[in-house]
Amino acid sequence: MTEPFELVEAVAWGVASGALMTLVAGIRRIPWRYGLLIGAGWGIVFAALRAAQLGADPTILVLIAAIGGSLTIRGWDRGEQERKRISDVITSVPSAPPA
């Protein structure tokens, strides 16, 4: 990767895919703080993928994509737990007050 334009293009792909994945997480009703983590992870993965297509060093890109994937998994797991916790609070039946 010798041209700076190629790096900018890879980052643009990453930002666009990260923004779309953040919206998908929001539609899934995952809290936004975890949706942003999911979007950042996907953005890193797609930026690494685009950089690999443009001819960057594949060994470094595998490491970068693995970090992005772990961010995505972490955000998804925590977001699903939080969404389930909120859902359980909303749908729980309150106990009867003591007599």
N, C-alpha and C positions, 0 to 999 in steps of 0.2 A: 504494500500500500504506500505508494509514493506521492500521490496527489492529495492535497488537503481537501479537495472537493469530495473525494471518496469517503473520507472520514466524516465530513459534514452530512453526506447522504446517508451513511450508516446511522448516525445519531438521529437524523430526521425520521428514518424508519422506526428507530427505537422509541422516539417520543410519540409518534403517531400510534404505534401499536400499544404502547403503554397507556395512552389516553383512552383508547377504545376498550382495553381490558379493564381499566378503572370504571368505566361506564357499565360494562357488563357485570362487574362485581356489585355496583350500586343497584342495578336492576334486580340482581339476585337477592337484594336486601341485606348484603353484608355491610357492616358499618364502614364509613368512608376511610377511617384511619387504616383499616386492613385492606380496603379496596385500593388505596394508594400504594400499599406495599405490594399487592398483587400486580398492579399496573407497572410499577417500577421493575419488578422481576421479569415480567413479560417484555418490557421495553429493552432490558439488558440482553435477554435471549435473542430477540429479533435484531437488535443492533449487531450482536456478535454474528448472527447468521448472515446478515447483509455484508458485513465486513469480510466474512469468509468467502462469500461469492465474489467479492471485489479483489481477492487475492492476498488477504492478510495472513499472518502466521497462524496456522490452525491449532497449534498446541496451546498457545495463550488464549485463543478464542474458546477452546473447550473449557478451560478453567473459568473464564469470564461467564460463559453460558451456564456452567454448573452453579456459580454463585447466584446468578439470576433465577435459576430454577429453584434453588433452595429458598430464596426470598419469596417466590410465588407460593411454594408449598406452605411455608410458615404463615404467610398472610391468609391463605385459604383456610388452613386448619383453625387458626385463631378466630378468623371471621365467622366461620361456621359455628364454632363453640359459642361465640358472643350472640350470634343470631338465634341459636337454639335457646340460650339462656333468656334472652329478651322474650322470645316466643312463649317459653314456659311461664314466665312471670305474667304475661298478658292472659294466658289461657288457664291459669291455675284458679282453683276454687278456694276462696278464702275460708278459713276455719271459723267455726261458730265462736262467738265471744263467750268467755266463762260466765256461768250463771251465779 
